[in-house]
Structure formats: C-alpha cells, structure tokens
Amino acid sequence: MALLNLNVLFTLLLGVDRTQKHLNFTELTELSGYQSEEHTVVTEDGYILNVFRITRGANCVGEIKQTPVFFMPPLLSAADTALEPGPNAAMPYLIADACFDIWLGNPRGTYYGRKHMRLDPDKNEEFWQFSMNEIGAYDVPAMVDYVLNNTRKEKLIYLGFSQGAGSFFVMCSERPDMCKKIKLMIGLAPATRLWNTKSAFLRRLCKNAEENLDAYDSMQIWEVFGRDQFTATVNDLCRNNVKMCQWLVSLVDSSHPGSVATSTYKNMLERFPAGTSIRNMVHYSQGLRSKKFVKFNYGTEKNLKIYGRPGPPEYNLTAADLPILLITGKNDAIVDVKDVKWLASKLPNVKEFLIVDDPMWNHVDMFYSKFIKDMIFPKILNYLLRYNEK
C-alpha cells in the first residue's frame, strides 16, 4: 500500500494521465544508441530482481575490457535513474563508452525489485520486512554472483553510490566470502555512518517513519515512495516548472546552481523515487543518531534474541580489506564529508580518498550533474583501467 497515495486526487485536479508508459532501461539505452540486456536474479530469500547490462557503448571502439563493472544505485533509486543525465554525462554510459562490460543492479523494494517467489508485495507484510541490511546480505551477493557466472569471470569491479556503497560494506561484513570476489570497490558518497548529515528534510522524513512505524503497520502500510505513489506525479509538474524541481531537490540536499541540466530536471522525477520499505527508512533514522555503522535496532528484547545483546552490533568494516577508492563532495548535505573520513579511517585498504575539487559538489551531483564526465569520471576511469589489468 502507498504511504501517501494521492494519485487519484492529482489526476482529478490536474488532469494528469498516470497511465502513460514509462520507458524501461533497455528502451532508454536503445534511444541513446547503446546495446543493453535485461536479466533476472533470484536471491537466497526469494526476491526477484532485474539486472541490466550495457554490452557496448555507442562510442566504444575496440575490444570489451576483461573485467566487468557492477554498479549499485542509491536509496530510492533504480538502475535507469542513473541514465537521466544522458550519454555525455551519465556514469553508466561513460563507463560503457570506455568499452567496459557494465552491469547495473536493483535493490528489493524498487520497481525492478518488487517481485518474490511466494510473497505478494501488495498483500504480504513479510515482503517489506527489510532494510539496507538485507540488501547487502542477500541482494548484492546474488547479483554479483550472477554477473560473475554469466561472464565466467572470477572477480569484478564494484561501483556503488550512497546506499549502493553502504550495502557493499554490509555484504563484506555479513558475507566476507563475497568480498573476495571484488577486485576494486569505488564508493561514491558512501552511506554508512550518517552522524553529521545536514539535511533536515532527510532527518525529518526518516524520523517520521520511525515514530509512526507501529501506526503504519496497523494500517498495513509497509512501502514508501513507490512509482505509483503521489511523489511520481510531481514529475508531470516539473516538466513545465523546472524551478519547482530545483526547489524540491534543494529541500533534500545542498544547492549547486547550474550543475544539473534543465533537461535532466524535467525528467529526473519520472524514475525517482523508485520505492523502498518503511523499515529501511527506520534503519536510516536509527543510523542518523549513531556515531557508528550499526545493524537494525529491534529493541532490547528482540535484539537479545537476534544478536545476543541488548543493542545492535556494528558492521565489521575491516572485513572490506580489498582496494577501495572513495569519492565525496564538500557540499554534500546527505553524506557529510566528515562521515566519509570516518569511514576511510575504519577501512584497511583505502587506495585514495578524493574530495571533489568543486567546493559546491553535493550528493545529487554524483548521479545527475552534467559535469560528471569532467569532475569525477577521469579518476574513476583511471582506477577502472588500472584494476582491469590486475
């Protein structure tokens, strides 16, 4: 069920047609001249996830590189959200143009991860009993193994943004065997500890989910910000009022005027937000109050049963002992640079910690900026090429 299902109201008042077809990942890439495929992965606990592969970039000349790259999107995002800046700026397109075999995953709860072998997401509460913990412990390992089995490779390069990076460190903590299958991890604004988050909107949103969890459960509301919910309707307004979109984004993150193209603003809310569970938002709410990166807090009684201790344990960040590149921005209001520095101090093999030169570079820029190609991709490509040969 929707947390705030106002689609009918918006349709009546504004004449918005929510039955219009959304282009999916493969249709979007085809429009831009890129070859892609859709695959299906089933996790150990039964979630059915779509995984996409760009087999060749429109500007790729020569042989495809040996090492596949796996990209994991952030909270409330699906794989095709990363395509919004277009061929000259979107990270997946840039990587494909450099002749890498790039795969893009989708976490459970998004519109590409809203199926299960036995559970109905519209009827079964159990489907939504997950947070980033389960995404890292089940989704990421299943997709990594699928890519390696499909490509017949022993290792791949992992690129994760925000939750996509945080869930990687969960995987290494919970499944250290999987961490050994990664040559290199590149973390863009990695969401682990969030103690210094400046975004008042994010804090309020997560706190609301935690404070009202019992009420939502009683109303059988377990999903938040799915594609068919009222938030998706805002996109129809943004197409005709870019300033409104800019204002909406500035509520969540720091402002960076001119970084995101007008054409991107017009489309960015068509695929974002892509949905997640209320319990995942509760996990983030708990994380915003902690100076550590910890597992889900069920309360003393249930913690004792699950963890054998009254409080949730920390994730073991030292388990991520592979080579790591971290990239963050000084102006990021969601994943503060101080928290990324804290993460870097806990990891045993950080090869480089890059703070983007542009002092206005924020969280949204990592996904949507028209300057991705100039500001962060050269460093990423340098590491991709270096570890492709190892």
C-alpha positions in Angstrom: 0.0 0.0 0.0 1.1 3.5 -0.6 2.3 5.7 2.3 0.7 8.8 0.7 -1.4 7.6 -2.3 -2.7 10.9 -3.8 -2.6 9.9 -7.4 -6.3 10.0 -7.9 -6.6 13.4 -6.3 -3.8 14.8 -8.6 -5.4 13.2 -11.6 -8.8 14.8 -10.9 -7.3 18.2 -10.1 -4.6 18.5 -12.7 -5.8 16.2 -15.4 -2.5 14.2 -15.2 -2.5 10.9 -17.0 -0.7 8.3 -14.8 -1.4 5.5 -17.3 1.3 6.8 -19.6 4.0 4.2 -20.3 7.4 4.7 -18.7 10.4 3.7 -20.9 12.4 1.0 -19.2 16.1 0.6 -19.0 16.6 -1.2 -22.3 14.3 1.2 -24.2 16.2 4.2 -22.7 19.6 2.9 -23.7 18.4 2.0 -27.2 17.2 5.6 -27.8 20.8 6.7 -27.0 22.4 4.2 -29.2 23.6 1.7 -26.5 23.1 -2.0 -26.6 21.7 -3.5 -23.4 20.1 -6.6 -21.9 17.7 -7.4 -19.1 18.4 -10.3 -16.8 16.6 -11.8 -13.8 18.2 -12.7 -10.5 16.6 -14.6 -7.6 18.0 -14.0 -4.1 18.5 -16.7 -1.5 15.4 -15.5 0.3 13.2 -15.4 -2.8 13.3 -11.8 -4.1 13.2 -11.5 -7.9 15.4 -8.6 -9.1 16.0 -7.2 -12.6 19.7 -6.7 -13.5 20.7 -4.7 -16.6 23.8 -4.9 -18.8 25.1 -2.4 -21.3 27.0 -4.7 -23.6 28.6 -2.0 -25.8 28.8 1.8 -25.6 27.8 3.9 -28.5 31.3 5.4 -28.6 33.2 2.2 -27.7 36.0 1.5 -30.2 37.8 -1.8 -29.9 37.5 -4.9 -27.7 35.4 -5.0 -24.5 37.6 -4.9 -21.3 38.2 -8.2 -19.5 36.8 -7.1 -16.1 33.1 -6.5 -15.7 31.9 -3.5 -13.7 28.9 -3.7 -11.4 27.0 -0.6 -10.4 24.6 -0.3 -7.5 22.3 2.7 -7.2 21.4 4.7 -4.1 18.4 4.7 -1.8 15.1 5.2 -3.6 16.7 4.7 -7.0 16.7 2.0 -9.7 19.2 1.3 -12.4 17.7 3.5 -15.0 17.7 6.5 -12.7 21.5 6.7 -13.4 20.8 7.2 -17.1 19.0 10.6 -16.6 21.9 12.9 -17.3 22.2 11.4 -20.8 25.0 9.9 -22.9 27.5 12.7 -22.3 27.3 12.7 -18.5 25.6 9.6 -17.1 28.1 7.3 -15.4 26.9 4.0 -16.9 27.1 5.5 -20.4 30.6 6.9 -19.8 31.8 3.5 -18.5 30.3 1.7 -21.5 31.9 4.2 -23.9 35.2 3.3 -22.3 34.5 -0.3 -23.5 33.7 -1.8 -20.1 31.0 -4.5 -19.7 28.8 -2.7 -17.2 26.0 -4.3 -15.2 23.5 -2.4 -13.1 21.7 -3.8 -10.1 18.4 -3.0 -8.4 17.6 -3.5 -4.7 14.5 -5.1 -3.4 11.5 -2.7 -3.0 12.2 -0.7 -6.1 10.1 -1.1 -9.2 12.7 -3.5 -10.6 12.7 -5.5 -7.3 9.0 -5.7 -6.4 8.5 -9.4 -7.0 9.0 -12.5 -4.9 8.8 -16.3 -5.4 6.0 -16.6 -2.9 5.2 -13.2 -1.4 2.8 -10.6 -2.8 4.2 -7.0 -2.2 0.6 -5.7 -2.2 -0.7 -8.2 0.4 2.2 -9.6 2.4 3.9 -7.6 5.1 6.7 -10.1 5.1 7.9 -8.8 1.7 8.6 -5.4 3.2 10.5 -6.6 6.3 13.9 -5.5 5.1 16.4 -2.6 5.3 19.8 -2.0 3.9 21.0 -5.0 5.9 19.1 -7.4 3.7 20.0 -5.6 0.6 23.7 -6.0 1.5 23.4 -9.6 2.8 21.2 -11.0 0.1 20.6 -8.7 -3.0 24.2 -7.6 -3.7 25.7 -11.1 -3.3 23.1 -12.7 -5.6 23.7 -10.1 -8.3 27.5 -10.2 -8.0 27.4 -14.0 -8.3 25.1 -13.8 -11.3 27.4 -11.4 -13.1 30.4 -13.5 -12.5 28.7 -16.7 -13.5 27.3 -15.1 -16.7 30.6 -13.6 -17.7 32.7 -16.5 -16.5 35.0 -14.2 -14.5 36.4 -14.8 -11.1 36.2 -11.1 -10.0 34.6 -7.8 -10.9 34.9 -4.1 -10.1 32.1 -2.7 -7.8 30.9 0.8 -8.1 28.3 2.0 -5.5 26.7 5.3 -4.8 25.4 6.2 -1.3 23.3 3.2 -0.2 24.8 1.3 -3.1 28.2 1.7 -1.4 26.8 1.2 2.1 25.2 -2.1 1.1 28.6 -3.3 -0.2 30.2 -2.8 3.2 27.2 -4.7 4.7 27.9 -7.5 2.3 31.6 -7.7 3.3 30.7 -7.7 7.0 27.9 -10.4 6.7 29.4 -12.3 3.7 33.2 -11.9 3.8 33.5 -14.7 1.2 31.7 -12.4 -1.3 34.2 -9.6 -0.7 36.9 -11.7 -2.1 35.2 -11.7 -5.5 35.8 -7.9 -5.9 39.0 -6.6 -7.5 38.3 -2.9 -6.6 35.5 -1.1 -4.9 34.7 2.5 -5.8 32.4 4.3 -3.3 30.7 7.5 -4.3 29.4 9.4 -1.2 29.2 6.1 0.6 26.3 6.0 3.1 27.5 4.2 6.3 27.7 6.4 9.4 25.4 9.4 8.9 26.0 11.2 12.2 26.9 14.6 10.5 24.1 14.6 8.0 23.0 18.3 7.4 19.8 17.5 5.5 16.9 18.5 7.9 14.4 17.1 5.4 16.1 13.6 5.4 16.2 13.6 9.2 12.5 14.6 9.4 11.5 12.0 6.8 13.3 9.2 8.5 12.2 10.2 12.0 8.6 10.2 10.8 8.9 6.7 9.6 10.4 5.5 12.9 8.0 7.4 15.1 5.0 6.1 13.2 6.1 2.6 12.4 3.5 0.9 14.6 0.8 3.1 13.1 1.8 2.3 9.6 1.9 -1.4 10.4 -1.6 -1.2 11.8 -2.8 0.4 8.6 -0.9 -2.2 6.5 1.4 0.4 5.1 4.8 -1.1 4.5 6.0 0.6 1.3 7.1 4.2 0.8 7.7 6.3 -2.3 6.9 3.7 -4.9 6.5 4.7 -8.6 2.6 4.7 -8.4 2.5 6.9 -5.4 1.9 10.6 -5.3 5.6 11.6 -5.5 5.8 10.3 -9.1 3.0 12.6 -10.0 5.2 15.6 -9.2 7.2 14.8 -12.3 4.4 16.0 -14.6 4.5 19.4 -12.9 8.3 19.5 -13.1 8.2 19.2 -16.9 6.6 22.6 -17.0 8.3 24.2 -14.0 11.9 23.4 -13.6 12.4 25.9 -10.8 10.0 23.9 -8.7 12.1 20.8 -9.2 15.2 22.7 -8.3 13.4 23.8 -5.1 12.4 20.3 -4.3 15.9 19.0 -4.7 17.3 21.8 -2.5 15.0 20.7 0.3 16.9 17.4 0.5 20.5 18.4 -0.5 22.7 21.5 -0.6 22.3 23.8 -3.5 24.6 23.7 -6.5 23.1 26.1 -9.2 23.9 25.1 -12.8 25.2 21.7 -12.1 22.2 19.7 -13.2 20.9 20.4 -16.7 17.4 21.7 -17.3 16.6 18.6 -19.4 17.6 16.4 -16.5 15.5 18.3 -14.0 12.5 17.8 -16.4 12.8 14.0 -16.3 14.6 13.2 -13.0 11.4 12.6 -11.0 9.9 10.3 -13.6 12.0 7.4 -12.2 12.9 8.8 -8.8 11.9 7.9 -6.2 11.7 4.2 -7.1 10.5 2.9 -3.8 11.7 1.1 -0.7 10.3 -0.2 2.6 9.3 1.9 5.6 11.6 -0.3 7.7 14.5 0.7 5.6 13.8 4.4 6.3 13.6 3.4 10.0 17.1 1.9 9.8 18.3 5.2 8.4 16.6 7.0 11.2 18.5 4.9 13.7 21.7 5.5 11.8 21.3 9.2 11.9 21.5 9.0 15.7 24.6 6.8 15.9 28.3 7.6 15.6 28.8 4.1 14.3 27.6 2.0 11.4 25.2 -0.5 13.1 22.7 -3.1 12.3 18.9 -2.7 12.6 17.8 -2.0 16.2 14.7 -4.1 17.0 14.6 -3.1 20.6 16.2 -4.7 23.7 14.1 -7.8 23.8 14.3 -8.7 20.2 17.9 -7.7 19.9 18.8 -10.2 22.6 17.1 -12.9 20.6 18.6 -12.0 17.3 22.0 -10.6 18.3 22.5 -12.0 21.8 23.0 -8.5 23.1 20.7 -5.6 24.1 21.9 -3.2 21.4 22.6 -3.7 17.6 26.2 -4.7 16.8 28.4 -2.7 14.5 29.1 -3.9 10.9 32.7 -5.1 10.6 34.2 -2.6 8.2 37.7 -4.2 8.5 36.2 -7.2 6.5 36.3 -4.9 3.4 40.1 -5.4 3.0 40.2 -5.1 -0.8 41.4 -2.0 -2.6 39.0 0.9 -2.3 38.6 4.4 -3.9 36.3 6.8 -2.0 34.9 10.0 -3.7 32.8 12.6 -1.9 31.9 16.3 -2.2 32.4 19.1 0.3 28.9 20.4 -0.2 27.1 17.0 0.4 24.3 17.6 2.9 23.3 13.9 3.0 26.6 12.0 3.3 28.8 14.6 5.0 32.5 14.6 4.2 33.3 14.1 7.9 31.4 10.8 7.9 33.3 9.6 4.8 36.5 10.5 6.5 35.4 8.4 9.5 34.6 5.5 7.1 38.1 5.8 5.5 39.7 5.6 8.9 38.0 2.3 9.5 38.8 0.6 6.2 42.1 -1.2 6.0 42.9 -0.7 2.3 41.8 2.7 1.0 44.0 3.5 -2.0 42.7 7.1 -2.4 40.2 9.4 -0.7 39.2 12.1 -3.2 37.2 15.2 -2.3 35.9 16.7 -5.5 37.7 20.0 -6.4 34.4 21.9 -6.9 33.5 23.2 -3.4 29.8 23.2 -4.4 29.7 19.5 -5.3 26.9 17.8 -3.5 25.1 14.4 -3.2 22.8 14.9 -6.1 25.7 15.8 -8.4 27.1 12.2 -8.1 24.1 11.0 -10.0 22.7 13.9 -12.0 25.4 16.6 -12.7 26.2 17.5 -16.3 29.8 17.8 -15.1 30.3 14.1 -14.0 32.5 13.5 -17.1 34.9 16.2 -16.1 34.8 16.2 -12.3 34.8 12.6 -11.2 34.9 10.3 -14.2 38.6 10.8 -15.1 39.6 9.4 -11.6 37.1 6.6 -11.9 38.4 5.6 -15.3 42.0 5.7 -14.2 41.1 3.1 -11.5 38.9 1.0 -13.8 41.8 0.7 -16.3 44.4 0.0 -13.6 42.4 -2.8 -12.0 41.2 -4.2 -15.3 44.7 -5.4 -15.9 45.2 -7.0 -12.4 
